[in-house]
């Protein structure tokens, strides 16, 4: 049985590059991405498609330091320029590299 690869337990160890690499590895398998009801509503309200979501997850950049989430996970923002050169952001929860990626929300960085 393969061992799970947990993310580091301390905030100092989870850097944006580690989070970004983990997000991209999980998102490469679309069946391992869970979009919450809240995220789906926000995506629809902001005219984001699933294609937009995966474009950000697979090609975006994690620039903020991940923060410890409410459910013993790490929350991270990953961003990417989309249509009209607007910056989109996806906030995800990461448990470990063997668990699904949970999309918490998706938004335009300019707040629109």
Buried (B, 14 or more C-beta within 10 A) or exposed (E): EEEEEEBEEEEEEBBBEBBBEBBBBBBEEEEEBEBEEEBBEBBEEBEBEEEBBBBBBBEBEBEBBBEEBEEEBBBBBBBBBBEEEEBBBBBBBBBEBEBBBBBBBBBBEEEE
